[in-house]
Amino acid sequence: MTILAFYIFREDGAPLLSRFYDNRASMVDGLVAPFLVGINNRMEELAGSGLREVRLQENTFLFVEQFAEVLCAVVTSERGRINLDLELVARKFYKSFHSQISDRHWKGRTTDLDQFVPEIETILHIDSDMMINSLPSKYLDAFAMSEYSKPIQQLIRQLITKTELSESDFTDIPLAENQIRAALKELEQDGYIGIKTYVDGTRKYFTRI
């Protein structure tokens, strides 16, 4: 089973923690929070128990477990037995941070929750030699390409024909190194590309599939 992403929310939908491990996570990222909280609450009302598994689209599945105020979810590429592990994640997360995320003390700060990521990756058997820093929210097509200068269009053509590229992988583009870096930053800010970082520090850029 390949885990594309994991999410932890408060039961009111406030995001607490998330990580992405595959480019395909960009296809479902915007769906998870509203879908998860809305459907989970409705199922609680109708059946007395929340959502546990749903197929989001072809070869993409969402698994969910809740413990107290914590909703824990993973997006995977296939069905599998993961709910017990998810429940363990939710329990341990709640035990570690329940006072911070309770209604009484909640202030929206989540940066210190990152310390829990290694424990999640251990429980869910996630190989963390790579982490996705940002996901593209838009498709980079010919229409989008027309918004940019010709040198950046050349850079875009290379991006959309490869799975992922580092800054040094771009060839025959009339831009200096710092200009390539600036162009990639602009494309990321515009929502057209994502960034992943490998354990050796290499940064790779990719488009939405």
Stockholm file with secondary structure:
# STOCKHOLM 1.0

chainA/1-209         MTILAFYIFREDGAPLLSRFYDNRASMVDGLVAPFLVGINNRMEELAGSGLREVRLQENTFLFVEQFAEVLCAVVTSERGRINLDLELVARKFYKSFHSQISDRHWKGRTTDLDQFVPEIETILHIDSDMMINSLPSKYLDAFAMSEYSKPIQQLIRQLITKTELSESDFTDIPLAENQIRAALKELEQDGYIGIKTYVDGTRKYFTRI
#=GR chainA/1-209 SS CCEEEEEEEETTSCEEEEEECSGGGGGTHHHHHHHHHHHHHHHHHHHSSCCCEEEEETTEEEEEEEETTEEEEEEESSCCSCHHHHHHHHHHHHHHHHHHHSTTTCCSCCGGGGGGHHHHHHHTTCCCSEEEEECCCSCCCHHHHTTSCHHHHHHHHHHHHSSCBCGGGCCSCSSCHHHHHHHHHHHHHTTSEEEEEETTSCEEEEECC
#=GC SS_cons         CCEEEEEEEETTSCEEEEEECSGGGGGTHHHHHHHHHHHHHHHHHHHSSCCCEEEEETTEEEEEEEETTEEEEEEESSCCSCHHHHHHHHHHHHHHHHHHHSTTTCCSCCGGGGGGHHHHHHHTTCCCSEEEEECCCSCCCHHHHTTSCHHHHHHHHHHHHSSCBCGGGCCSCSSCHHHHHHHHHHHHHTTSEEEEEETTSCEEEEECC
//
